[in-house]
Amino acid sequence: MANSSDTLFSKALRLSTFLAVAIALVGSLLGYIFYQLPGVFAALIGAGVSALFGAMTILSIWFGGKLSLNGFYAMVLGGWLFKFLLFAGVLLALQNAEGFAGPVFFFAVVATVLGGLAIDSWLVLKGRVPTVGN
Amino acid sequence: MDAVNIAELTGNIAVVGYGLAAIGPGIGVGLVVSKTIESIARQPELAGRLQVTMWLGIAFTEALALIGLATPFIFV
């Protein structure tokens, strides 16, 4: 059980990575069944991109927490802005890609995001975060 | 200034989707952050705990944005 914010964030990162790998594997299998090779690529990209963005949020709050309050908000909000510009760029590139299995990508993104949320909520509810910052 | 006939506008409607997917979560994250700052200003000793709770708030809000940005892949 997590007993400090460091343990909480490292556990969240670890579990989210496991989840993304599991979704990439299952998604690749389903993607191959419905769309052949483009489905496999779409599932891998979808799970990978969502896991990366979830990890960026965790890392920005984890390491931002070690800075001053202004530094913390600069890191969290700046990271958020940067992440969404990057995500929009990735989507723009993928939309014009030939033979890309869009639905597989969408469902891989949704599954990874919702699974990540379930993990985060579970950890925060179960974890014991000290009242005084560590 | 000449009136614009909206039926004559051209372009990809997904762009409007991108915009809408950004507005809601933008406001949501702004609210989460502003309330956290307010709470830390009132009780600085709770900063560590509030930052962890804020993480959960931001994670839920950005999930909506990520899903919203990916919807053109199934709707277009």
Backbone of each chain as ProteinMPNN parsed JSONL, in Angstrom:
{"seq_chain_A": "MANSSDTLFSKALRLSTFLAVAIALVGSLLGYIFYQLPGVFAALIGAGVSALFGAMTILSIWFGGKLSLNGFYAMVLGGWLFKFLLFAGVLLALQNAEGFAGPVFFFAVVATVLGGLAIDSWLVLKGRVPTVGN", "coords_chain_A": {"N_chain_A": [[0.853, -1.207, 0.0], [0.512, 2.207, -0.819], [2.405, 4.655, 0.882], [3.32, 7.215, 0.798], [3.545, 10.212, -1.251], [5.482, 9.781, -3.203], [5.712, 6.969, -3.416], [3.133, 6.447, -4.184], [2.915, 7.731, -6.719], [4.918, 6.384, -8.165], [3.941, 3.812, -8.137], [1.558, 4.203, -9.522], [2.563, 4.86, -12.045], [3.847, 2.464, -12.736], [1.734, 0.548, -12.726], [0.058, 1.691, -14.691], [1.666, 1.419, -16.928], [1.794, -1.375, -17.177], [-0.886, -1.856, -17.721], [-1.185, -0.505, -20.175], [0.47, -2.064, -21.793], [-0.917, -4.48, -21.712], [-3.33, -3.71, -22.932], [-2.354, -2.985, -25.426], [-1.535, -5.478, -26.378], [-3.941, -7.039, -26.413], [-5.495, -5.339, -28.004], [-3.989, -5.351, -30.366], [-4.365, -7.952, -31.205], [-7.18, -8.029, -31.601], [-7.333, -5.956, -33.448], [-5.895, -7.053, -35.563], [-7.58, -9.12, -36.265], [-9.84, -7.715, -37.227], [-8.845, -5.648, -38.949], [-6.468, -6.457, -40.1], [-2.935, -5.93, -40.626], [-2.8, -2.973, -40.434], [-4.537, -2.567, -38.278], [-3.147, -3.657, -36.136], [-0.982, -1.873, -35.908], [-2.411, 0.467, -35.329], [-3.556, -0.136, -32.837], [-1.253, -0.443, -31.269], [-0.099, 2.138, -31.458], [-2.191, 3.714, -30.395], [-2.487, 2.743, -27.711], [0.111, 3.214, -26.812], [0.501, 6.034, -27.137], [-1.541, 7.107, -25.456], [-0.77, 6.029, -22.989], [1.694, 7.246, -22.687], [0.936, 9.949, -22.44], [-0.602, 9.895, -20.123], [1.387, 9.156, -18.346], [2.973, 11.418, -18.514], [1.434, 13.33, -17.178], [1.444, 12.289, -14.554], [4.211, 12.344, -14.017], [4.721, 15.103, -14.215], [3.315, 16.123, -12.03], [4.462, 14.718, -9.965], [7.281, 15.385, -10.032], [7.043, 18.128, -10.172], [5.983, 18.667, -7.705], [8.165, 18.737, -6.077], [9.222, 21.163, -6.48], [9.016, 24.797, -6.003], [5.858, 26.402, -5.183], [5.03, 27.995, -7.365], [6.65, 26.951, -9.38], [5.655, 24.387, -9.443], [3.025, 24.731, -10.475], [3.678, 25.845, -12.932], [4.963, 23.707, -14.136], [2.997, 21.675, -14.155], [0.774, 22.842, -15.553], [2.039, 23.879, -17.844], [3.089, 21.523, -18.848], [0.72, 20.223, -19.455], [-0.359, 21.805, -21.499], [1.666, 21.549, -23.457], [1.534, 18.8, -23.875], [-1.006, 18.51, -25.038], [-0.771, 19.941, -27.408], [1.096, 18.354, -28.649], [-0.329, 15.95, -28.84], [-2.428, 16.722, -30.549], [-0.916, 17.22, -32.818], [0.072, 14.635, -33.367], [-2.341, 13.332, -33.937], [-3.159, 14.722, -36.203], [-1.176, 13.974, -38.001], [-1.703, 11.257, -38.141], [-4.269, 11.18, -39.209], [-3.987, 11.69, -41.884], [-2.652, 9.508, -42.702], [-2.116, 6.682, -44.804], [-4.441, 4.042, -45.035], [-4.913, 3.706, -42.262], [-6.138, 2.247, -39.294], [-8.551, 3.718, -37.935], [-10.83, 3.344, -36.035], [-9.83, 1.282, -34.363], [-7.658, 2.537, -33.201], [-9.003, 4.582, -31.816], [-10.539, 3.101, -29.921], [-8.491, 1.853, -28.524], [-7.255, 4.083, -27.37], [-9.372, 5.046, -25.729], [-9.773, 2.826, -24.008], [-7.268, 2.668, -22.711], [-7.115, 5.198, -21.469], [-9.409, 5.201, -19.777], [-8.872, 2.932, -18.228], [-6.501, 3.753, -17.021], [-7.509, 5.843, -15.472], [-9.094, 4.416, -13.687], [-7.12, 3.016, -12.297], [-5.675, 5.174, -11.159], [-7.668, 6.33, -9.501], [-8.213, 4.22, -7.767], [-5.734, 3.924, -6.506], [-5.444, 6.409, -5.197], [-7.619, 6.347, -3.487], [-7.041, 4.11, -1.914], [-4.439, 4.569, -1.065], [-2.232, 6.003, 1.435], [-1.76, 9.204, 1.961], [0.476, 11.484, 3.32], [-0.539, 14.169, 5.476], [1.054, 16.404, 5.874], [3.276, 17.69, 3.545], [5.782, 15.676, 1.86]], "CA_chain_A": [[0.0, 0.0, 0.0], [1.324, 3.421, -0.916], [2.36, 5.412, 2.129], [3.746, 8.594, 0.565], [3.204, 10.547, -2.638], [6.471, 9.158, -4.097], [5.305, 5.572, -3.64], [1.855, 6.494, -4.905], [3.13, 8.064, -8.125], [5.697, 5.338, -8.841], [3.04, 2.674, -8.312], [0.619, 4.578, -10.588], [3.304, 4.743, -13.307], [4.098, 1.04, -13.006], [0.475, -0.118, -13.071], [-0.429, 2.234, -15.968], [2.478, 0.814, -17.997], [1.319, -2.762, -17.344], [-2.203, -1.789, -18.361], [-1.003, -0.118, -21.578], [1.029, -3.228, -22.5], [-2.009, -5.449, -21.848], [-4.278, -3.205, -23.94], [-1.676, -3.065, -26.726], [-1.55, -6.881, -26.819], [-5.325, -7.429, -26.745], [-5.899, -4.479, -29.12], [-3.301, -5.825, -31.578], [-5.03, -9.192, -31.611], [-8.49, -7.657, -32.158], [-7.055, -5.141, -34.633], [-5.483, -7.948, -36.65], [-8.765, -9.873, -36.697], [-10.775, -6.864, -37.988], [-8.238, -4.762, -39.96], [-5.133, -6.993, -40.427], [-1.75, -5.229, -40.093], [-3.049, -1.598, -39.969], [-5.187, -2.648, -36.972], [-2.107, -3.898, -35.131], [-0.257, -0.609, -35.722], [-3.309, 1.432, -34.684], [-3.689, -0.498, -31.411], [0.023, -0.154, -30.599], [0.06, 3.598, -31.368], [-3.214, 4.226, -29.48], [-2.137, 2.412, -26.319], [1.381, 3.87, -26.495], [0.326, 7.495, -27.013], [-2.33, 7.414, -24.246], [0.028, 5.707, -21.806], [2.731, 8.284, -22.586], [0.348, 11.189, -21.95], [-0.948, 9.669, -18.709], [2.646, 9.174, -17.6], [3.463, 12.812, -18.449], [0.691, 14.003, -16.104], [1.948, 11.793, -13.272], [5.582, 12.837, -13.822], [4.728, 16.554, -13.986], [2.866, 16.399, -10.658], [5.447, 14.109, -9.06], [8.505, 16.19, -9.933], [6.645, 19.504, -9.889], [5.752, 18.748, -6.259], [9.443, 18.98, -5.387], [9.609, 22.562, -6.74], [8.202, 25.769, -5.271], [4.462, 26.357, -5.636], [4.968, 28.555, -8.725], [7.285, 25.969, -10.261], [4.72, 23.261, -9.546], [1.947, 25.046, -11.417], [4.279, 26.032, -14.253], [5.267, 22.381, -14.683], [1.757, 20.93, -14.399], [-0.034, 23.466, -16.609], [2.866, 23.924, -19.058], [3.13, 20.144, -19.341], [-0.618, 19.94, -19.995], [-0.446, 22.518, -22.777], [2.627, 20.909, -24.358], [1.02, 17.471, -24.165], [-2.135, 18.569, -25.957], [-0.277, 20.349, -28.732], [1.753, 17.158, -29.183], [-1.39, 14.988, -29.17], [-3.11, 17.226, -31.737], [0.028, 16.996, -33.922], [0.082, 13.191, -33.663], [-3.621, 13.005, -34.579], [-3.151, 15.304, -37.537], [-0.316, 13.139, -38.832], [-2.336, 9.951, -38.334], [-5.474, 11.307, -40.026], [-3.621, 11.669, -43.298], [-1.907, 8.286, -43.001], [-2.83, 5.755, -45.697], [-4.852, 2.745, -44.488], [-4.801, 3.655, -40.803], [-7.392, 1.734, -38.724], [-8.995, 4.72, -36.96], [-11.626, 2.846, -34.908], [-8.983, 0.515, -33.426], [-6.89, 3.563, -32.475], [-9.917, 5.257, -30.88], [-10.891, 2.234, -28.788], [-7.274, 1.649, -27.718], [-7.091, 5.307, -26.568], [-10.419, 5.088, -24.697], [-9.513, 1.772, -23.014], [-6.085, 3.016, -21.909], [-7.436, 6.366, -20.642], [-10.342, 4.811, -18.714], [-8.146, 2.013, -17.339], [-5.577, 4.582, -16.238], [-8.31, 6.569, -14.481], [-9.492, 3.45, -12.653], [-5.921, 2.765, -11.484], [-5.394, 6.384, -10.372], [-8.684, 6.484, -8.457], [-8.018, 3.145, -6.793], [-4.527, 4.206, -5.712], [-5.673, 7.563, -4.316], [-8.56, 5.942, -2.433], [-6.412, 3.123, -1.026], [-3.149, 5.043, -0.577], [-2.227, 6.927, 2.572], [-0.904, 10.348, 1.639], [0.642, 12.281, 4.532], [-1.165, 15.493, 5.452], [2.149, 17.351, 5.688], [4.017, 17.295, 2.349], [7.043, 14.992, 2.159]], "C_chain_A": [[0.885, 1.252, 0.0], [1.252, 4.207, 0.38], [2.945, 6.809, 1.992], [3.475, 8.914, -0.891], [4.204, 9.954, -3.626], [6.068, 7.727, -4.451], [4.032, 5.525, -4.477], [2.076, 6.728, -6.397], [3.921, 6.969, -8.847], [4.817, 4.118, -9.084], [2.051, 2.95, -9.455], [1.297, 4.429, -11.952], [3.471, 3.283, -13.717], [2.811, 0.345, -13.479], [-0.075, 0.372, -14.417], [0.356, 1.631, -17.133], [2.025, -0.62, -18.262], [-0.009, -2.783, -18.099], [-2.067, -1.481, -19.851], [-0.463, -1.296, -22.389], [-0.083, -4.261, -22.74], [-2.992, -5.001, -22.928], [-3.664, -3.262, -25.333], [-1.73, -4.495, -27.268], [-2.947, -7.309, -27.267], [-5.799, -6.651, -27.972], [-5.261, -4.933, -30.428], [-3.994, -7.064, -32.125], [-6.372, -8.872, -32.283], [-8.316, -6.853, -33.447], [-6.68, -6.004, -35.82], [-6.686, -8.711, -37.19], [-9.646, -9.001, -37.614], [-10.119, -6.084, -39.133], [-6.873, -5.247, -40.459], [-4.011, -6.091, -39.881], [-2.001, -3.775, -39.664], [-3.712, -1.559, -38.594], [-4.187, -2.847, -35.853], [-1.357, -2.595, -34.837], [-1.117, 0.399, -34.965], [-3.431, 1.143, -33.19], [-2.413, -0.145, -30.656], [0.202, 1.358, -30.41], [-0.926, 4.171, -30.353], [-2.854, 3.986, -28.029], [-0.867, 3.157, -25.896], [1.221, 5.356, -26.239], [-0.452, 7.836, -25.733], [-1.534, 7.127, -22.983], [1.096, 6.781, -21.584], [2.144, 9.568, -21.993], [-0.101, 11.071, -20.51], [0.293, 9.763, -17.84], [3.184, 10.593, -17.459], [2.742, 13.59, -17.345], [1.248, 13.601, -14.745], [3.337, 12.381, -12.997], [5.604, 14.332, -13.516], [4.291, 16.873, -12.557], [3.875, 15.863, -9.642], [6.674, 15.016, -8.9], [8.21, 17.667, -9.698], [6.432, 19.719, -8.393], [7.01, 19.018, -5.473], [9.921, 20.42, -5.596], [8.8, 23.499, -5.833], [6.785, 25.735, -5.835], [4.314, 26.904, -7.062], [5.533, 27.581, -9.751], [6.359, 24.788, -10.495], [3.638, 23.547, -10.581], [2.481, 25.28, -12.828], [4.492, 24.676, -14.92], [3.98, 21.636, -15.051], [0.983, 21.53, -15.577], [0.737, 23.578, -17.923], [2.941, 22.55, -19.691], [1.822, 19.774, -20.017], [-0.764, 20.552, -21.385], [0.422, 21.845, -23.835], [2.09, 19.557, -24.84], [-0.114, 17.526, -25.188], [-1.75, 19.061, -27.342], [0.343, 19.143, -29.433], [0.706, 16.145, -29.662], [-2.126, 15.414, -30.44], [-2.23, 17.01, -32.968], [0.048, 15.538, -34.352], [-1.195, 12.813, -34.409], [-3.687, 13.532, -35.999], [-2.326, 14.45, -38.498], [-1.007, 11.807, -39.144], [-3.56, 10.027, -39.242], [-5.161, 11.214, -41.505], [-2.871, 10.396, -43.687], [-2.769, 7.336, -43.829], [-3.184, 4.473, -44.94], [-4.708, 2.62, -42.99], [-6.148, 3.219, -40.222], [-7.847, 2.641, -37.58], [-9.795, 4.176, -35.782], [-10.804, 2.068, -33.887], [-8.181, 1.486, -32.57], [-7.777, 4.208, -31.417], [-10.208, 4.369, -29.675], [-9.678, 1.911, -27.919], [-7.04, 2.859, -26.819], [-8.098, 5.324, -25.413], [-10.136, 4.05, -23.6], [-8.332, 2.145, -22.117], [-6.391, 4.176, -20.964], [-8.348, 5.966, -19.475], [-9.684, 3.852, -17.717], [-7.184, 2.773, -16.439], [-6.307, 5.345, -15.141], [-8.714, 5.648, -13.337], [-8.311, 3.181, -11.722], [-5.634, 3.964, -10.576], [-6.372, 6.516, -9.212], [-8.474, 5.452, -7.361], [-6.82, 3.453, -5.887], [-4.756, 5.356, -4.728], [-6.617, 7.178, -3.171], [-7.906, 5.014, -1.415], [-5.155, 3.669, -0.353], [-3.285, 5.966, 0.616], [-1.223, 8.031, 2.264], [-0.754, 11.194, 2.899], [0.03, 13.673, 4.394], [-0.107, 16.562, 5.231], [2.989, 16.843, 4.527], [5.352, 16.664, 2.701], [8.165, 15.648, 1.366]], "O_chain_A": [[1.874, 1.332, 0.729], [0.166, 4.41, 0.924], [3.055, 7.522, 2.988], [3.206, 8.014, -1.687], [3.839, 9.65, -4.762], [6.079, 7.329, -5.615], [3.877, 4.678, -5.357], [1.51, 6.027, -7.236], [3.635, 6.657, -10.003], [4.934, 3.463, -10.12], [1.743, 2.062, -10.25], [0.689, 3.933, -12.9], [3.268, 2.914, -14.873], [2.803, -0.351, -14.494], [-0.61, -0.418, -15.195], [-0.206, 1.362, -18.194], [1.886, -1.036, -19.412], [-0.227, -3.606, -18.988], [-2.73, -2.095, -20.687], [-0.876, -1.51, -23.529], [-0.182, -4.841, -23.821], [-3.436, -5.81, -23.743], [-4.356, -3.549, -26.309], [-1.942, -4.705, -28.462], [-3.121, -7.865, -28.351], [-6.424, -7.215, -28.87], [-5.904, -4.907, -31.478], [-4.186, -7.211, -33.332], [-6.669, -9.362, -33.373], [-9.055, -7.043, -34.413], [-7.088, -5.731, -36.949], [-6.811, -8.929, -38.395], [-10.136, -9.47, -38.641], [-10.744, -5.873, -40.173], [-6.189, -4.513, -41.173], [-4.137, -5.549, -38.783], [-1.475, -3.358, -38.632], [-3.482, -0.627, -37.824], [-4.336, -2.294, -34.764], [-1.122, -2.251, -33.679], [-0.631, 1.099, -34.076], [-3.412, 2.063, -32.372], [-2.467, 0.384, -29.546], [0.605, 1.808, -29.338], [-0.554, 5.016, -29.539], [-2.905, 4.902, -27.209], [-0.773, 3.664, -24.778], [1.735, 5.884, -25.253], [-0.068, 8.752, -25.005], [-1.605, 7.884, -22.015], [1.369, 7.177, -20.451], [2.771, 10.204, -21.146], [0.001, 12.032, -19.748], [0.278, 10.354, -16.76], [3.771, 10.946, -16.436], [3.352, 14.407, -16.657], [1.495, 14.451, -13.889], [3.612, 12.855, -11.895], [6.383, 14.792, -12.682], [4.831, 17.788, -11.935], [4.109, 16.473, -8.599], [7.057, 15.368, -7.784], [9.017, 18.38, -9.102], [6.667, 20.811, -7.874], [6.948, 19.475, -4.332], [10.894, 20.853, -4.979], [8.006, 23.049, -5.007], [6.544, 25.1, -6.861], [3.569, 26.349, -7.87], [4.982, 27.405, -10.838], [6.283, 24.252, -11.601], [3.364, 22.722, -11.453], [1.813, 24.952, -13.808], [4.237, 24.512, -16.114], [3.885, 21.04, -16.124], [0.584, 20.809, -16.491], [0.163, 23.395, -18.997], [2.868, 22.413, -20.913], [1.818, 19.088, -21.039], [-1.23, 19.902, -22.32], [-0.02, 21.603, -24.958], [2.172, 19.214, -26.02], [-0.18, 16.695, -26.093], [-2.34, 18.642, -28.338], [0.152, 18.931, -30.631], [0.833, 15.562, -30.739], [-2.417, 14.586, -31.303], [-2.73, 16.658, -34.036], [0.04, 15.233, -35.544], [-1.15, 12.069, -35.389], [-4.209, 12.867, -36.894], [-2.713, 14.229, -39.646], [-0.912, 11.294, -40.258], [-3.867, 9.075, -39.959], [-5.97, 10.719, -42.289], [-2.498, 10.217, -44.846], [-3.97, 7.198, -43.601], [-2.328, 3.885, -44.279], [-4.41, 1.536, -42.489], [-7.188, 3.754, -40.608], [-7.568, 2.372, -36.411], [-9.485, 4.5, -34.635], [-11.045, 2.173, -32.684], [-8.038, 1.289, -31.364], [-7.369, 4.365, -30.266], [-10.134, 4.827, -28.535], [-9.816, 1.716, -26.712], [-6.675, 2.708, -25.653], [-7.734, 5.581, -24.265], [-10.244, 4.353, -22.412], [-8.392, 1.958, -20.902], [-5.985, 4.158, -19.802], [-8.097, 6.34, -18.33], [-9.911, 3.948, -16.511], [-7.063, 2.48, -15.249], [-5.805, 5.483, -14.026], [-8.683, 6.039, -12.17], [-8.477, 3.125, -10.503], [-5.382, 3.803, -9.382], [-5.969, 6.781, -8.079], [-8.548, 5.769, -6.174], [-6.88, 3.269, -4.672], [-4.324, 5.295, -3.577], [-6.443, 7.621, -2.036], [-8.167, 5.105, -0.215], [-4.832, 3.296, 0.775], [-4.308, 6.626, 0.797], [-0.01, 7.825, 2.301], [-1.759, 11.586, 3.493], [0.078, 14.278, 3.323], [-0.334, 17.518, 4.491], [3.38, 15.675, 4.52], [5.987, 17.036, 3.688], [9.318, 15.23, 1.465]]}, "seq_chain_B": "MDAVNIAELTGNIAVVGYGLAAIGPGIGVGLVVSKTIESIARQPELAGRLQVTMWLGIAFTEALALIGLATPFIFV", "coords_chain_B": {"N_chain_B": [[-19.238, 46.04, -43.308], [-19.292, 42.932, -45.046], [-21.949, 40.511, -44.98], [-21.562, 37.128, -43.882], [-22.227, 34.14, -45.511], [-23.037, 31.268, -43.957], [-23.392, 28.781, -45.068], [-21.69, 28.696, -47.162], [-19.194, 28.323, -46.202], [-16.12, 26.548, -46.158], [-14.198, 23.568, -45.38], [-12.805, 21.352, -42.861], [-14.986, 19.719, -40.681], [-14.104, 18.477, -38.439], [-12.304, 20.102, -37.239], [-13.808, 21.87, -35.723], [-14.622, 20.088, -33.821], [-12.164, 19.537, -32.556], [-11.771, 22.009, -31.369], [-13.978, 22.188, -29.599], [-13.366, 20.036, -27.976], [-11.277, 21.048, -26.619], [-12.143, 23.306, -25.205], [-13.962, 22.66, -22.994], [-12.456, 20.822, -21.189], [-10.355, 22.619, -20.762], [-11.523, 24.699, -19.279], [-12.292, 23.117, -17.126], [-9.833, 22.136, -16.034], [-8.734, 24.566, -15.342], [-10.497, 25.363, -13.296], [-10.051, 23.313, -11.393], [-7.35, 23.74, -10.755], [-7.417, 26.413, -9.843], [-9.016, 26.228, -7.55], [-7.446, 24.546, -6.033], [-5.184, 26.126, -5.569], [-6.387, 28.128, -4.084], [-7.178, 26.65, -1.842], [-4.682, 25.827, -0.864], [-3.622, 28.274, -0.194], [-5.265, 28.918, 1.93], [-4.82, 26.774, 3.715], [-1.793, 25.974, 4.054], [-0.385, 23.787, 5.076], [-1.616, 21.558, 4.126], [-0.777, 21.171, 1.576], [0.637, 19.0, 0.227], [-1.193, 16.879, 0.238], [-3.342, 18.042, -1.11], [-2.253, 18.462, -3.625], [-2.001, 15.861, -4.595], [-4.68, 15.135, -4.713], [-5.474, 16.97, -6.608], [-4.206, 15.974, -8.831], [-5.785, 13.742, -9.448], [-8.149, 15.059, -10.151], [-7.304, 16.505, -12.419], [-6.576, 14.358, -14.047], [-9.042, 13.115, -14.577], [-10.345, 15.19, -15.941], [-8.702, 15.616, -18.174], [-9.002, 13.239, -19.455], [-11.402, 13.38, -20.76], [-10.76, 15.279, -22.679], [-8.781, 13.936, -24.187], [-10.26, 11.794, -25.227], [-12.174, 13.235, -26.644], [-10.566, 14.48, -28.577], [-9.805, 12.298, -30.055], [-12.091, 11.38, -31.255], [-12.694, 12.101, -34.043], [-11.712, 9.948, -35.475], [-13.602, 7.957, -35.433], [-15.974, 9.159, -36.13], [-15.69, 10.583, -38.499]], "CA_chain_B": [[-18.709, 44.685, -43.43], [-20.226, 42.036, -45.738], [-22.471, 39.38, -44.203], [-20.988, 35.85, -44.317], [-23.188, 33.038, -45.607], [-22.37, 30.137, -43.294], [-23.478, 27.6, -45.935], [-20.607, 28.745, -48.148], [-17.908, 28.08, -45.554], [-15.573, 25.228, -46.482], [-13.176, 23.108, -44.433], [-13.075, 20.088, -42.174], [-15.794, 19.923, -39.484], [-13.368, 17.911, -37.303], [-11.608, 21.217, -36.586], [-14.731, 22.351, -34.696], [-14.53, 19.067, -32.762], [-10.929, 19.78, -31.801], [-12.001, 23.203, -30.551], [-14.889, 21.87, -28.495], [-12.679, 19.117, -27.066], [-10.296, 21.817, -25.84], [-12.789, 24.317, -24.349], [-14.479, 22.095, -21.74], [-11.376, 20.444, -20.277], [-9.576, 23.821, -20.404], [-12.234, 25.328, -18.155], [-12.248, 22.171, -16.005], [-8.504, 22.148, -15.406], [-8.609, 25.888, -14.72], [-11.238, 25.351, -12.021], [-9.357, 22.418, -10.45], [-6.12, 24.396, -10.314], [-7.705, 27.626, -9.053], [-9.51, 25.827, -6.229], [-6.324, 23.99, -5.272], [-4.376, 27.273, -5.12], [-7.154, 28.783, -3.018], [-7.119, 25.801, -0.65], [-3.313, 25.85, -0.318], [-3.457, 29.591, 0.436], [-5.97, 28.871, 3.217], [-4.176, 25.802, 4.606], [-0.561, 25.55, 3.376], [0.105, 22.501, 5.591], [-2.293, 20.48, 3.388], [-0.354, 21.259, 0.167], [0.971, 17.688, -0.333], [-2.429, 16.111, 0.037], [-4.159, 18.72, -2.127], [-1.64, 18.26, -4.943], [-2.349, 14.505, -5.031], [-6.101, 15.174, -5.095], [-5.54, 17.738, -7.844], [-3.779, 15.05, -9.896], [-6.948, 12.957, -9.814], [-9.062, 15.977, -10.842], [-6.766, 16.788, -13.755], [-6.617, 13.12, -14.835], [-10.411, 12.923, -15.056], [-10.685, 16.241, -16.902], [-7.97, 15.456, -19.437], [-9.506, 12.037, -20.131], [-12.454, 13.88, -21.653], [-10.09, 15.957, -23.793], [-8.118, 12.937, -25.043], [-11.304, 11.065, -25.954], [-12.756, 14.187, -27.588], [-9.643, 14.709, -29.699], [-9.674, 11.082, -30.866], [-13.377, 11.003, -31.875], [-12.766, 12.152, -35.511], [-11.345, 8.666, -36.075], [-14.764, 7.082, -35.62], [-17.132, 9.896, -36.643], [-15.479, 11.127, -39.848]], "C_chain_B": [[-19.743, 43.767, -44.082], [-20.674, 40.907, -44.822], [-21.882, 38.086, -44.761], [-22.093, 34.805, -44.356], [-22.518, 31.781, -45.082], [-22.394, 28.874, -44.154], [-22.335, 27.56, -46.943], [-19.234, 28.488, -47.526], [-17.417, 26.684, -45.914], [-14.515, 24.856, -45.449], [-13.617, 21.824, -43.774], [-13.817, 20.346, -40.858], [-15.084, 19.371, -38.235], [-12.625, 19.005, -36.531], [-12.48, 21.794, -35.465], [-14.705, 21.387, -33.506], [-13.298, 19.264, -31.909], [-11.12, 20.964, -30.852], [-12.874, 22.905, -29.35], [-14.224, 20.957, -27.476], [-11.673, 19.863, -26.201], [-10.964, 22.761, -24.844], [-13.17, 23.75, -22.98], [-13.378, 21.71, -20.766], [-10.501, 21.631, -19.877], [-10.203, 24.522, -19.211], [-12.132, 24.435, -16.916], [-10.926, 22.196, -15.281], [-8.268, 23.485, -14.704], [-9.294, 25.927, -13.367], [-10.525, 24.497, -10.969], [-8.138, 23.123, -9.866], [-6.422, 25.613, -9.432], [-8.195, 27.268, -7.657], [-8.386, 25.236, -5.379], [-5.447, 25.122, -4.733], [-5.074, 27.957, -3.945], [-7.051, 27.977, -1.713], [-5.741, 25.832, -0.02], [-3.057, 27.184, 0.383], [-4.142, 29.609, 1.809], [-5.267, 27.957, 4.209], [-2.909, 25.25, 3.949], [-0.055, 24.182, 3.843], [-0.547, 21.311, 4.86], [-1.815, 20.38, 1.936], [-0.107, 19.888, -0.469], [-0.268, 16.889, -0.675], [-3.292, 16.719, -1.081], [-3.592, 18.5, -3.526], [-1.96, 16.862, -5.477], [-3.809, 14.457, -5.477], [-6.281, 15.919, -6.415], [-5.174, 16.866, -9.047], [-4.984, 14.235, -10.384], [-7.948, 13.818, -10.603], [-8.604, 16.255, -12.256], [-6.85, 15.546, -14.638], [-8.012, 12.889, -15.404], [-10.766, 13.947, -16.136], [-9.979, 16.016, -18.237], [-8.395, 14.193, -20.182], [-10.558, 12.445, -21.159], [-11.83, 14.531, -22.893], [-9.458, 14.947, -24.747], [-9.149, 12.183, -25.88], [-11.929, 11.98, -27.012], [-11.873, 14.415, -28.794], [-9.54, 13.493, -30.609], [-10.964, 10.721, -31.598], [-13.43, 11.154, -33.4], [-12.424, 10.823, -36.184], [-12.528, 7.713, -36.207], [-15.935, 7.823, -36.258], [-16.941, 10.403, -38.069], [-15.246, 9.991, -40.838]], "O_chain_B": [[-20.923, 43.806, -43.73], [-19.905, 40.408, -44.002], [-21.718, 37.953, -45.974], [-22.807, 34.602, -43.374], [-21.559, 31.282, -45.671], [-21.54, 28.0, -44.007], [-22.044, 26.509, -47.514], [-18.229, 28.44, -48.235], [-18.207, 25.741, -45.971], [-13.999, 25.716, -44.735], [-14.673, 21.276, -44.09], [-13.336, 21.103, -40.015], [-15.419, 19.748, -37.111], [-12.351, 18.866, -35.34], [-11.979, 22.16, -34.402], [-14.758, 21.802, -32.348], [-13.363, 19.172, -30.683], [-10.694, 20.931, -29.697], [-12.567, 23.306, -28.227], [-14.467, 21.069, -26.274], [-11.261, 19.358, -25.157], [-10.429, 22.998, -23.761], [-12.765, 24.276, -21.944], [-13.351, 22.204, -19.639], [-9.96, 21.651, -18.771], [-9.517, 24.892, -18.258], [-11.917, 24.919, -15.805], [-10.887, 22.269, -14.053], [-7.684, 23.539, -13.622], [-8.745, 26.458, -12.401], [-10.407, 24.894, -9.809], [-7.914, 23.111, -8.655], [-5.772, 25.823, -8.408], [-7.831, 27.929, -6.684], [-8.37, 25.401, -4.159], [-5.019, 25.085, -3.58], [-4.443, 28.316, -2.951], [-6.864, 28.538, -0.633], [-5.617, 25.86, 1.205], [-2.377, 27.239, 1.408], [-3.648, 30.244, 2.741], [-5.124, 28.292, 5.384], [-2.944, 24.175, 3.35], [0.63, 23.489, 3.091], [-0.07, 20.182, 4.973], [-2.366, 19.607, 1.152], [-0.58, 19.628, -1.576], [-0.369, 16.298, -1.75], [-3.889, 16.002, -1.885], [-4.341, 18.367, -4.493], [-2.169, 16.693, -6.678], [-4.143, 13.827, -6.481], [-7.123, 15.557, -7.236], [-5.748, 16.997, -10.128], [-5.175, 14.061, -11.588], [-8.52, 13.365, -11.595], [-9.407, 16.245, -13.189], [-7.154, 15.645, -15.826], [-8.159, 12.512, -16.567], [-11.411, 13.609, -17.129], [-10.572, 16.2, -19.3], [-8.18, 14.078, -21.388], [-10.597, 11.925, -22.274], [-12.315, 14.353, -24.011], [-9.578, 15.077, -25.965], [-8.952, 11.957, -27.074], [-12.183, 11.552, -28.138], [-12.368, 14.532, -29.915], [-9.226, 13.624, -31.792], [-10.95, 9.853, -32.471], [-14.16, 10.39, -34.033], [-12.803, 10.595, -37.332], [-12.479, 6.769, -36.996], [-16.802, 7.194, -36.865], [-17.922, 10.63, -38.778], [-15.048, 10.239, -42.027]]}, "name": "protein", "num_of_chains": 2, "seq": "MANSSDTLFSKALRLSTFLAVAIALVGSLLGYIFYQLPGVFAALIGAGVSALFGAMTILSIWFGGKLSLNGFYAMVLGGWLFKFLLFAGVLLALQNAEGFAGPVFFFAVVATVLGGLAIDSWLVLKGRVPTVGNMDAVNIAELTGNIAVVGYGLAAIGPGIGVGLVVSKTIESIARQPELAGRLQVTMWLGIAFTEALALIGLATPFIFV"}
